[in-house]
């Protein structure tokens, strides 16, 4: 079940997206509705099913 903030993302789109900072692959975090770049330490939000791939909009993640 999805909420208003967690629209599903097209799996084919997810396969094509890369981190704009590192150009590396991303992990999809369904629970938080984010795309995770482990290498950059950033989590890009997904809003209304649209990945927001702007470093300024990303959340810094800590290990």
C-alpha positions as MATLAB code, in Angstrom:
seq = 'XXXXXXXXXXXXXXXXXXXXXXXXXXXXXXXXXXXXXXXXXXXXXXXXXXXXXXXXXXXXXXX';
ca = [
       0.000    0.000    0.000;
       1.380    3.416   -0.924;
       0.717    6.697    0.781;
       0.397   10.088   -0.882;
       4.125   10.718   -0.394;
       5.231    7.242   -1.481;
       4.126    6.708   -5.053;
       5.664    3.711   -6.774;
       8.585    4.384   -9.093;
       8.935    2.717  -12.475;
      11.515   -0.086  -12.040;
      12.964    0.593  -15.515;
      13.577    4.216  -14.515;
      15.377    3.082  -11.367;
      17.684    0.884  -13.444;
      18.741    3.865  -15.568;
      19.344    6.406  -12.809;
      22.827    7.105  -11.488;
      24.020    9.350   -8.706;
      24.704   12.790  -10.207;
      27.700   13.220   -7.880;
      29.509    9.875   -8.249;
      27.883    8.476  -11.441;
      27.461    5.233   -9.477;
      24.351    3.071   -9.101;
      21.642    3.823   -6.567;
      19.718    1.658   -4.109;
      15.957    2.063   -3.791;
      14.768    2.495   -0.200;
      11.024    1.813   -0.452;
      10.392    2.424    3.264;
      11.789    5.982    3.167;
      10.929    6.640   -0.488;
      14.527    7.554   -1.335;
      17.314    6.596   -3.697;
      20.518    5.931   -1.785;
      24.023    6.642   -3.037;
      26.300    4.816   -0.601;
      29.427    6.159   -2.299;
      28.312    9.808   -1.982;
      26.573    9.312    1.368;
      23.388   10.896    0.016;
      19.711    9.944   -0.076;
      17.722   11.500   -2.910;
      14.012   11.917   -2.153;
      11.231   10.572   -4.325;
       8.212   12.872   -4.403;
       4.970   11.840   -6.083;
       6.845    9.051   -7.872;
       9.510   11.400   -9.238;
      13.131   11.044   -8.083;
      14.594   14.437   -7.151;
      18.181   14.002   -8.335;
      19.570   17.310   -7.079;
      22.457   17.153   -4.581;
      21.051   20.225   -2.817;
      17.782   18.309   -2.179;
      19.509   15.133   -0.953;
      19.739   14.129    2.664;
      23.217   13.329    4.003;
      23.338    9.812    5.376;
      25.754    8.577    7.986;
      27.031    5.027    8.379;
];
